[in-house]
């Protein structure tokens, strides 16, 4: 930054003897011919189709995430969404955690509170709610998806 402060930009254009050294690339080009050139270039452009079949998706088993969150909330009683993420804020983990909370809420196992719009989501275990049980079918289905 110190070196940049010592630089003084040139505020005038090129000297008169240098004005005609650069050729005028647009000489003889009308707006119509420029449009034809652009259309020609656009038609030559190859469309790139990104194929991602070789990339194996990293699947997160939702039922295991639901069971994990249920265990955590049973032991602690109340946690925030950020605490449930435990520093793992990849998009996949955020979505899996959110879906797990929705599943627990749907089953009446947790209550969800948010005091302000876009604020922290607090998740609280409902006292006396039955424990979330993982079905073997869920594990087999999710394992087959990988």
N, C-alpha and C positions, 0 to 999 in steps of 0.2 A: 504494500500500500504506500510505503514511503517513496518507492521508485516511481509509482504512478503519479504521486503528487508533484514530482519534479518535471513531468512531461507537459509540454504545452502544445495543444493541437493546432494545426494550420487552419485558419478560418477563411482564407481566400482560396479561390479555385486555382487550376494550373496556370502557369505562365503562358502568355500568348504563343510562344514558339512551340509549345507542346500540345496546343489545342487540336491540331489536325493530324496528330500522329496515330491516333487510334481510329481504325476504320469504322464507319457507320454501318453496323450490322443490319439495321432496319431500313436501309435505303431501298426503295422500290417495293417495300412490303406494305400492302394495304390491310385494313382491318379484316376484310373478307379473306384475303390469302392467309393471314395469320390464323383465322378460324379454321381454314381448311387444313393447315399444317397441324394445328392442335388436334383436330378430329382424326387425322391420319395417325398421329402418334398414339392417341388414345386407343385406336382400333388395333394397333400393333402390340399393345401391352398385354402380357400374358396374365391371365387370372390365376392367382395362387390359391390352391385348395389345400388347406392345412389338414392333413390326415393324422388323427391321434389314436388310431386303433392300437398302435404299439405301446402306448402309455397305459400302464395298468393303474386304475384308480385306487387310491388308498381308502378303503371302506372302514368306517367306524361303526361298530355294532351298537345300535341305539339301545337295545334291551340291556346290554351290559352297562352302558352309560346311565340308564335309568336306575338300575340296581345300585350302582356306585353312589349316585346322588342321594338315593333313598337312605343308604347306610350312613352317609355323611350327615344328613339332616337328622336322622334318628339320634346320632351321638351328640350333635352340637345344638340341635333345636332350630337354629335360624342361621342362614348364611346369605351373603349377597351373591349376585350373579358373577361378579368379578372373583370372589373367593372360590366359587365353584369351578371357575376356569383354571385356577391354580397356576396362573402365569402362562398357560398354553392358549394363546389367542389366535391360532390359525383359523381361517374361515371355516374349515371342516369341524374343528373342535367347538367353535362358537355355535354353529348350527346344531350339532349333535347335542350339546348341553341345553340349548333352548328347546329343542324338540323333546328332550328327556323331561324337562321341567313341565312342558305342556302335557305330556303323558301323565305325569304324577298329579298334576292339577286336575286333569280329566277324571282320574280315578279317585279324587278326593283325598289324596295322601298329603298334599301340600297346599298352602295358601300363598298367593303371590301378591306383593304390594309394590307400588311404584308411586312415590310421593309427588314427583313432578314429571312433566313431559320430557322424554329422553333421559330421565334420571336413572339412578341405580335401581336395579330390580332386587327386592328382598324376597327370599323364599323361606317360608316357615313350615316346619313339620306340623301336621294336624295331630294333636294328641289322641291316641286311641285308634288311629287309622291302621288298617292292616298292612303288613309288609309287602313290598313288591316282590313277586316271584317270577323268575325267568322260566319260560316254557322251553323244553328241549326243541320244539319245533322252531322257535325264534332263533336259537343258536344254529340249528342245522340250516335254516333258510339264509341267515346272514353269512354263514361260512361258505355256502354255495355261491354267494354273490361275488366272492373274491376272485 
